[in-house]
Amino acid sequence: MKVALITIGDEILIGQIVDTNSAWMAHKLTLAGFEVREKISIGDDASQIRNTIDEAFKRVDVVLTTGGLGPTKDDITKKTLCDYYGTELVFSDEVLDNIKGIVSDPAKINELTRNQAFVPKDCTVIQNKVGTAPVTWFEREGKILVSMPGVPLEMQWVMEAEVIPRLQAHYKQEAYLFKVFLVSGYTESALAIHLTEFENNLPADFGLAYLPSPGIMKLRLFVQGEQRQPEFVRQVELLEKKLGNALLCEEDIPLEKILGNILKQKGLTLATAESCTGGHIAHKVTSISGSSAYFEGCVVSYSNKVKTSVLNVPGSAIENNGAVSEEVVRAMAKGVAQLMSTDCAISVSGIAGPDGGTPDKPVGTVWICTQFKGKQLAQKYQLGRIRDVNILRATNYAMLQLLEMLK
Amino acid sequence: MKVALITIGDEILIGQIVDTNSAWMAHKLTLAGFEVREKISIGDDASQIRNTIDEAFKRVDVVLTTGGLGPTKDDITKKTLCDYYGTELVFSDEVLDNIKGIVSDPAKINELTRNQAFVPKDCTVIQNKVGTAPVTWFEREGKILVSMPGVPLEMQWVMEAEVIPRLQAHYKQEAYLFKVFLVSGYTESALAIHLTEFENNLPADFGLAYLPSPGIMKLRLFVQGEQRQPEFVRQVELLEKKLGNALLCEEDIPLEKILGNILKQKGLTLATAESCTGGHIAHKVTSISGSSAYFEGCVVSYSNKVKTSVLNVPGSAIENNGAVSEEVVRAMAKGVAQLMSTDCAISVSGIAGPDGGTPDKPVGTVWICTQFKGKQLAQKYQLGRIRDVNILRATNYAMLQLLEMLK
């Protein structure tokens, strides 16, 4: 069944926010066997909303909209859908009761919040258990439109608890088989050349897609239809064999989860000492629920003073080699492992940019040291010129470097 | 001039990646006076690409596409644009020379990378100075299409250095006047009620949009046309007066930059001691270039052992009150300020979830302490149930709490 996602809101068209909703929705819908054909973002503009829905229904069976349901003047989705479906807004006591259950102090419900209880007359209202904007479900000529709030938390609850189960009950799907392979040590084109023969021999209804990210290539193998399971298993085995040691993981999980799983499996603990990454590695590691089982903590030593006083980096190491050097990252890793009594440590010192570069240490120069039970590996990386990207890349390379030691 | 952004790639439609490109592009185009009318994401599918471009040109003057230019089989944008414009691919020595200048070892250029030098015959080729995929610019019947790589770093360079300047030279724009106001202490509906009279008196061609984020409301006031400048200034003054003390900043910058600016201005230094935020506050603070002027460092004390041994939190404070308590965050803030000799400190301890909650300390319970020259403020927050969201919200509330003390 074909689906279009329509995100409504001026703030998206002027680039004030990044639309993370539609990736989340697309992922969940794909897993549920739906085919997301297009994602469209448009403004809070009644005629554009109507026209976009009309055009989308020429190509898909289901339209899911998010946004434009807030209590303020610029939010016009609910009214516009009334016009589109030729109905009117009516007050719903049931929705008001739901709102009263949501807000912390029902006595304080103001007029604008109360207005959220107006809903289109001819539609199915789905109660939003985590926010004040009701969800509405329209059907006409076999096509379905669901309007949801744009607040990510609310949309996610509504999709999982209500919309996807109802869509699955309404349609019968032919599921997609797919598998993700995380591969390290190859560039996109080198990997493609390595897999030329495999790709040439793939059955015509199979697909193989490449998705590069810093230090890692994601491969996605896919085919539609449960009956292709035996051939799918055969192709997965061929691909695994071809990838060999470069295959990091056969699940689409973030690097920090791969690292966490291995640490937990082996009963090891980790601490990080971060300069240019500024705590981003610790943030990634602790973004995984349950990371307290293996993560002790981190010292962000942004200043040299903290490097020497907290991490015991010899002042002479900094004076003689500079803060971005092999000697300093080795001392940082040793220091933090001692301070927090851990089996493993990661340390990073580099020049994230855009300032701070010198001719022999240009912006993007990063030293990473990883330590496992006393043994150390220190490597230098030459990254790019963009601060944010350098922080992300250094974070990934640091985790990959430790993974390599733990293999 | 009206613009449509078309993002091409199956990985977007299955939700494997979040499209951050189009928000970045929309922001830059808006500032340059262009009106982004729609953003569309579609798959690597030739007929869908052709149809989407065709439909978009009925509504807009400029189409900017990203993606589908990689060296592998699943990337078909270049070939499809040839079909759409009735032209063919020809080999360009000039592009090959550019590629040789990009890759670290030109001797190692493989066949797939060499294929990147094939470009459509009837188009303007723009050299991509930061990647191997060439940028192509097509014109037909007064309408422009530019095809760019989807790699964010490459797209950003191409847009800033080439595409926006060329579009600006090609069209004359009527610029948008707009201003962003960051407001703290209001919910969306409470702020809307506070501003009812202001909104009712706004001239009809003005707009005011609300964008909620954790702890902060963003307001955007806008009007088209340079000649509205005097009225725009008048309305900005009215709005400033109405917002009063709740007005945090009149620039669309992140909280960590507002905080950084004040610390720099006042010559103060900062350290953080983080438990449930896991280094995310330090990451945010150091994401600002130049933060080394005021940020000394951070201790992520994820385990109780690190709280006591590194931050000097009394073991009895943890035993008697639990790690998520006023006593512990006060000791953490004091400890990190002493350890790193800073004027200010932020400490956070909470239950990010999904596990670890108890009846009297449910998931989402977070204690935050901020310290400024010895004085402390400790507050308890009851956040939600989603781990990632709790980490983001605690980060924002912690920075807001320190800002409040520094006012």
Interface residues (C-beta under 8 A of the other chain):
Chain A: D10 E11 I12 L13 I14 G15 Q16 I17 V18 D19 T20 S22 A23 W24 M25 A26 H27 K28 L29 T30 V36 R37 E38 K39 I40 S41 I42 G43 D44 Q48 T52 E55 G70 P71 T72 K73 D74 N110 E111 L112 T113 V151 P152 L153 Q156 V180 E188 S189 A190 A192 I193 E199 G207 L208 A209 Y210 L211 P212 K218 R220 D252 T272 E274 T277 G278 G279 H280 I281 A282 H283 V285 T286 S287 S289 G290 S291 S292 F295 E296 G297 C298 V299 V300 S301 Y302 S303 K305 V306 S309 V310 L339 M340 S341 A352 G353 P354 D355 G384 I386 R387 D388 V389 I391
Chain B: D10 E11 I12 L13 I14 G15 Q16 I17 V18 D19 T20 S22 A23 W24 M25 A26 H27 K28 L29 T30 V36 R37 E38 K39 I40 S41 I42 G43 D44 Q48 T52 E55 G70 P71 T72 K73 D74 N110 E111 L112 T113 V151 P152 L153 Q156 F178 V180 E188 S189 A190 A192 I193 E199 G207 L208 A209 Y210 L211 P212 K218 R220 D252 T272 E274 T277 G278 G279 H280 I281 A282 H283 V285 T286 S287 S289 G290 S291 S292 F295 E296 G297 C298 V299 V300 S301 Y302 S303 K305 V306 S309 V310 L339 M340 S341 A352 G353 P354 D355 G384 I386 R387 D388 V389 I391
